[in-house]
């Protein structure tokens, strides 16, 4: 994903891998990068551009709303996302927007399909060709509509559309040429598959209606688990139990959800405990579980219930988790995410979690930081730091991060580039 003039970013790229870790100090731009993903998800789901920023009756505003969406002093921003659907095909999407008078309008948008050749081992060899499935004509700032040119092997079939929504959303469900329809479907599914999870333990302790989808605050975790078909429910409960039994809080032997009430339309989350095999088994519900346990179960439930090919985003993933269980959290993210085909993007300040990653995770760690001269947010892959071997000689990633050594090295690197 590329961010241009988005909030505190002038120009930056965020690479998404099966597990991506974003680190950085407060006010470095981590949350602004996650907000870009949230914005893409909202507009793909049909939110108007203005509502995707400032919120509405059913959707919270992004931080800063409309006013702070574009980097000051400008009023235009663009986001670019590249989606890989198979070994031979990528879809590159770009949306450019203008904010003024407390509203957001479309300025330009395009979707390009890129095909690749494969070598004998099945790896990408070279680009075989690209076609612009749709693009937009230039329009005046006061125009209520914009013309999209749909691919027809010539100059493009014109279609006049509104500027309050993306072209992508307005094309969904329309009769289109097959190449365009495939691209629109692939991109829409990918962006709709972004799930921003912010578990709030206090919201998870009550009864929850049976549900098909987990809420962003995980308030309906019990309802989601209890509503699953019996075989799927048992499988997920076994996985929850396997990981939860390794948490330090109590000796957890079973985690499960069960319907309650006369009509069985609500559910509660339970766990069965022993304490060092002494005394009788106790059953407690979510009201008696620790914040750390509930957050852990919410993240794991999200991993187990998100569709394959989706992206799970968790900010400050280790909140409430004991540092000694950082390795368990990392193991869970990598093993369950890989097995189910769910990519994971997390932010963290926890030195223990960073130390648990080891050298093999270095290529998947990105650092959000501020340019020392301009003050713009920058995203730098940890492996792209010039003096990384020398830096790591001082200790593991968690240690050098907590001591501020990464930011100091990046500041020195920026100074050297300018001089």
N, C-alpha and C positions, 0 to 999 in steps of 0.2 A: 504494500500500500504506500502511495506517495501523498504527502501533504504539502500543499503549496499555499502560502499565505493563510493558513488555518490557525486561528488563535495566536499562540506564541511562536509558531513555526514559520520560517520563511520558505524553506524547501528541505524536506526530510523524507527518508524512506524507512518503513518498518517492515522487516522481513518476517513472515509467519511460517514457522516450522511446526512439526508435530508437537513439540513443546518449546515455547518461546518464553524467555524470562526478561522482563523489562525492569531495570533498576535505575536509581537516580535519587538525588536529594529532593527535599520538598521544593515545590515551585519550579522543578526542572522541566516539566512538560509531560510527565507520564500520564496524568489524567486527561490532558488535552488530546493525546494520541488515542486513548481509549474512547474519548468522546467522538472522534472521527469515525470509529467503527460503529458506535451507537447511531450516529447520524445516517450512515450508509444503510444500516439495518432498518431504521425507521422509514426512510424514503422508499426502500424496496418493498416494504409492507404497506405502502400507500399513503403514508402521512404526507401532508402538504409540506413544502420546504420550510415555510414559516413555523408551522406547528412542530416540525421535527427539532427545531431549535428552541422555541419558547414554550413548548408543551401545550397541552389542552386539557380538557376535563378528564381524559383517561390516560394521560401521559405526562410525566414530570418534565420540566424544562432541563435542557442541558446546561451545565455550568456556564454562566455568562450570557445565556439566551441568544437573541439575535444580535444584540449590540456588540458582543465580543467574539462573534464567529469569525470575522475577517481580521487579519492582522492589521493593527493600526499603523499608519493613518489611512490605509486603504479600505475598500469596501467590497472587494472581490476575493473569493477563495476557490480553490479547486481540490478535488480528491480523486486519486487514480487508484484503481484496484485491478490486479491481474489474477484471473481465476484459471487454474489448471483443471481441466475436466478429464483428460486422459493423457497418455504418453505423447500423443501427436498433436494435441490441440490446447491452445490457451485462448482466453477471452480477455481483452484489455478494455477496461471501462474508465471513462473520465467524465466527471460532472463538474461544471463551473457555475458558481452562483454569485449573485450580487445582493448585498444587504443595504437597505436604505429605508428611512421612514418606518422603522420597526417591522419590516417585512423582508422576505427573502424570495428572489425570483431567479429562474433559470437563465443563464447567459449562453451556455454552450454545453453540448453533451455528445459523446460518441461511443460506439461499441465496435471493436475490431476483433475479428477472428484471425488467429495466427496458427498456421499448420507447420509441423516440423517433420523432417526425415529422421528415421531411426537407423542406427548401425546394427550390425549382426548380433550384438549383445542386448539390443533393445533400448539402448541409451540414445538420447537426442544427439543428432549429428549436425544438422544445419536447418535453417528456416526454408520451408518449401513454398511459402507464399502467404499473403495476408489480404483480407478484404475488409472494407469498412462496412459493417452490417447496417449501421445508420450513423448519420452525422447531422448537425444542425447548421442552418444558415445564420449569418450574422443578423441580429435584430437590434432595433433601437431600444434605449432604456425604458421608454414609456410604452412600448408595445405590449399588449396583453397576451399575445400569442407568439409562437416561434415555429418555424418550418423545419421539420425533420426530413432528411433525404434517406429513403429506404433503399437498400442495395437492389439493383436490377441489372447489373453488368454494364450500365451506362452512367448517366449523371445522377441517378437516384430518383425514385418516385417521391414527389413532395407530399407531405402530410402536415397539415396545420394543427398544432396542438397548444394547449395552455402552458403558461410558464410557472404556474403555482405548484405543479407536480413534475416529477422527472419524466422524460420520454420513456424510459424503461418501464415505469409503472403503467403509463398510458397505453403501451403496446401489448401488455399482458392480456391474453384472451382474444386479441384481434386476429383475423385471418391474415397470415403473413407468409411470405416466401419461406420455404423450409429452413434455409440457412439462418434467416433472421429469427425464426421461431425457436430454433434450437439454442441460439445464442442468448436470446431473451430469457428462455426457461432456465438455462444453466446459470446465468448470472443472478437472476432473481432468487433461485434456490440457494445459491451460495451466500448471498447477502442476507436473505431471510434466516439462514442457518446460524448467523452470529447471535450468541446468547450472552448477555452481560449479567453475571451472577453476583449479587451482593447479599449474602445470607445475613439475616438479622435474627439472632437467636430468640429475642423476646417475641417475635412474630411467629415463631415455630412451635411455641409451647401450647397453643390452644388446639381445639378440634378444627379439622379442615374438611371442606367439601370434597367429595370424590372428583378428581380432575384428570385430564389427559396430559396437561402440560404444566411443568414446574413454573411457578411465579419467580420473577427476578429476586425477590427477597427470601425465597424458599419457604414462605409461610404455609404453603399447601403440600409440603413434603409427604406428610402422612396420607393425604388424599390421593396423591399421584401413585404411591406405592400400592395402596389398598385397591386402587381401581384397575390394576394390571391383571391380565389373565393369570390364572393360578400358577401355571408353569413358569411364566416370566417373573411373577411376584416371588416365587420361591427361589429362583435363581438370583435375583437382585438381593433378597434378604440374606442369602448365604454369603454373597460377596460383601455386603455391609457388615455382617457379623465377623467375617474373616479379618477385615481390616480394623474394625472397631475393637476387637478383642486384643489388639496390640497397642491400644491407647493406654496411657498411664493412669487415667483417672480412677477406673474401677476394673474389676475382673468381669468384663462383659462376655456373656456366653451366647446371647442371641439378640438380634435386632429385628424388629418386625413392625408392621402396621396392621391395624385391625379396624373394621367398621364398627361403629357404635350407634346407639339410638334405635328407636322403634322401626324406622324406615331404612336404616343402614345407608344413609346418604352422607354421613360424616365419618371421619376416621381419626385415630390417634396413633402416635408413634410410641413404641414401647421398647424396653430392653430388659433382659433377664440377667441378673448379676449374682455372682458368688464373690466372697472375699477370701482369697487364699484357701478355698475349699472348706472354710469354716462356717458353720451355721446353715440355716435354710436358704434356699434360693429366693431372691427377691425380684419382683417385677415392678419396675418403675416406668412412669410415662414421661413424655417430653418435659413436663413441668419440673421434674427432678434431675434432668440432665444438665451438664455443664455447658457453658457457651461454646467452649472449644469442641466438645463432642458434637454438638448440634451443627456447628459450622462444618466440621469434618464430614459428617453424614450428608449434609446438603451438597457439598462439592462432589462427593462420591456419587450421590444419587443423580446429579446433573450429568456426570460422565456416563453413567449407566443408562440414562434415558434419552440423551440427545441422539438425533439421527446420525448415521455415518456420513462423513463429509462436512460436518458442521464445525463451528469454532466456538469453544467455551472460553469466556474471558472472566477472570476473577482478579479484582483489585485487592492488594494486601492479603494474599491468600493465607498467610500464616497467622492472622489475627486470632488470638485466643488459643493458639496451639503451643504446647510446651516445646521449647527448643530441642529437647532430646528426641522428639518425634519428627524432626525435619526430614530425616531419611525416609521415614514411612510415607510422608506426604509426597515426596518426590517419586518414590517407587510407585505409589498409587497413580499419580498423574501419567507417568510414562507407560506403565503396564496396561492399565485399563484404557487409556486414551489410544494407545497403539492397537490394542486388540479390537477396539470398536471403531477405529478410523475416525476418531474425534480429535481435532487439533486443540491445543490448549495454549492460551496466552495469559500469563500471570505477572503481577507486579509484586515486589517484595522489598522489605528493608532488613529482613532477618539474616544476620551473618551465618547462623547455623544452617539455614536452608541453602544459602549460597555455597558454604563450605562443603555441604553434602553432595553437591553436584559434581565435584571433581573436574579434572581437565577435559574429560570427554564432552562436557556440556558447554565449554567456552564458546564454540561457534554459534550457540543458540542464545547467548546473553547479549542484550542490547542495553546501552547506557543512554539515558536521557540527561542532557546537561545544557548549560547556557553558554553561548559564545561569549567570551570575555569582553569583546569589543562592542558587538551589536546588541547583546542581550537576548537574541533570538534563541529559541529552543533548538537543539540539535540531537539527532539520534545516531549513535556510533556503535557498530558491532564491536564487542570486546576484542575479538580477534584482529580487528583493524587498527588497534592502538599500536603505534610504532614501537614503543619500548615495552611491549607486553611481557616478553621473557624476563626482562630486568625487573619489571613490576611484580611479577609472580614469584620472583626470588625472595620477596619480603614475606610471602605467606599465601594462603589460599584466598579465593575471591572474596569470601565474606570478611576476612580480616582487613584486606586492603581497601574494601569498600567502606567498612565502618570507620576506618581511619582517614577517609577522604583522599586517599592516594590516587584513586582512579580519576577523580575530577581534577586534581592538581596536574596529573600527567596529561590529560586532555587539554588543559589550559596552556601548558607548555608547548604541546604539539601545535595548537592553533597559533601561538605566538611565532613559532619557528616557520610555519607556512607563510605567514604574512611578511616576515622579514626575508 
